[in-house]
Amino acid sequence: MNQEKFITDLARRAVEEYIIKGKQIEIDENELPEILKKQAGVFVTLKKNNKLRGCMGTFKSVQKNAAYEIISNAMTAAENDPRFPEVNKEELNEIKFSVDILSEPEQVRDKTELDPKKYGVLVKGGHQTGLLLPDLDGIDTAEEQLNIAKRKAGLNQDSNVEIYRFQVRRFEEND
């Protein structure tokens, strides 16, 4: 099985097992691809009819490795994204999964160091943080990306923030 399919299947299996049986899947850590054995921030995105249906993640790892990060964030995206009702088993076949594994964030001094197609952005203002993944439809400038990340953090567009950028490896289910 290829790495991309393994990773997206892991997210799908985590959600299906949780929604249908109400429990977390078991995994054999010896079978994990190398990328999942390390700690990393991970975002899991669910789309239905090419529209966002749920997205949750962590920019710093809170689990023992990326595989458990995927499992936890997939279940959270399906059940606890406050923007959407929880996913039900009747719609599971209509949902496509993607998994983003994040690089370590690096601080930038200036928005000229950003590129919304290549880098995600994390803003910190006081104790508030906002994050936006890279290469999202309709976000073409660093300015737009920063404004959305600030809004997600509950900050004003003119707030002074620390800016971090990161890259992702995106794994998507095929049609």
N, C-alpha and C positions, 0 to 999 in steps of 0.2 A: 504494500500500500504506500502511496506517495505521502510525503510529509504534509502537503496542503490538505489532502483528503483526511488524513489522520486528525489534524488539528480542528478542521470544521466539523468532522464527525464527532469529536470529543464534545464540542459545544452542543451539538444537536442531541447527542445521547444524554448529556447532563440535563437538558431541559425536558426531553421526553420522559426520562426516568422520574424526574421530579414531579412533572405534571400528572403523569399517568399513575405512578406508584407512590408518590409522596416521599421519595427518599433520594439520597445522594448516591451517584454511581460509584462503584469501586473501580480502581484502575491498578494495573500491574506496572509499577514504576520501571521495571526492567525492559518493558516494551516501548517506552517513551522515546521519541526522537530527541536528539541531543539538545535542541533548542528549548524543549519543555522541561529539561532536568534542571535548568538554572532558574534563579529568581528573576522576575521581570514584571513590570507593569503591563497590564493586559486590558483591552476593551473588547467586549463582545457586542456586536450589533445585529439586531433582528430586523429584517425588512419583509413586508408583505405587499405584494403588487408594486414593488419598487419604491415603497414609502416606508419611512421609519416606523418600526413597531415596538422598539425598545433598544436601549443602549446603556450599558453600565460598565464601569471599569475602575481600575486603580492605576495611578501613574507611578506609585511606588508599591512594590510587592508586599503583600501582607500574608501570603501563604508560603508554604515551604518551597514551592517551585511553580513555574508557569502553568503546568498542567492543572494544578489545584486552583490557580488563579482563574483559568478559563472556566472550570467547573463552577466555581463560586459566582463569577460575574455573569455567566450564562443564565444561571438560575435567577439571579437578581434582576437581570434585564427582562426576563420573562414574567417575573412576578411583582417586582417592586419599582419599576420605572414610574415615577409619579405622573408622568405625562400620558400614560396609557393604562387601560384596564389590564388585568393579568391575562396572559395568553391561556387559551383553553385548548383542550385536546383536539377539538374539531378543526382548528385552524393550523395545527402543526405542519401538515403537508404543504401549506401555502407559504410557509416562512422560509426565508433564505438566511443563512448565518454567515457572518464574517467575523474574523478574529484579528485584532491588531496587537502585535507584541511590540512594546515600546523600548526605545533605547533610553539610556540615562539622560535626563534633561540637562541641558547646558545653558547657563545664563548668557543672555545677549545684552549688549549695551545700547543697541539702536535697532529700530525696526527695519533698517536696510539689510540686516542680517537674516531677515525672515523671508520665507518663500512659502505661501500657503499650499502650493502643490507638492512641495518636498518636505516641509516641516510642519508638525503640529505645534501648538503654542500653549503655554501655561503661564497665567498671570497670577501674581500674588500681591494683594494689597492688605496690609495688616494681617488678620487671621483668615481673610477670605481668599479663596482660590477659584479660578475658572480655567477650564481646559477645552481646547478644540482640536480634534484630530485633523491631520492634513488631507488634502485632496478631496474636499467635499464639494458637491455640486453647488454652483452659484456663489462660491467664495473665491474671488479671484485676486484680491489684494491683501497685503499684510494689514492694512488699516481696517478692512472689514473683519478680518480674522481676530484682530486685537479687540475691536469693539464688541464682537459677539462673546469672546472669552470674558471680557469685563462684565458684560451683562449677565452671563451665567454665574459670575462670582457675586453678583448683586452690587457691583461698583458702577459709578458714573463713568461716562466715556472720557472725561477729563481727569480721572483719578490717576495719581502717580502709582505705578506698579513696578514690581520686579518682573522681567520678562524672561522666560526660558523657552527654548525650542528643543524639539526631540524628533526623531525619525521613527517610523513604524515599518514593520514587515507585516503586510496585510495578506491574510489568507481568506479566500472567498469560496463559497460553495458554487459549483458549476450548475448550470440549468439542466 
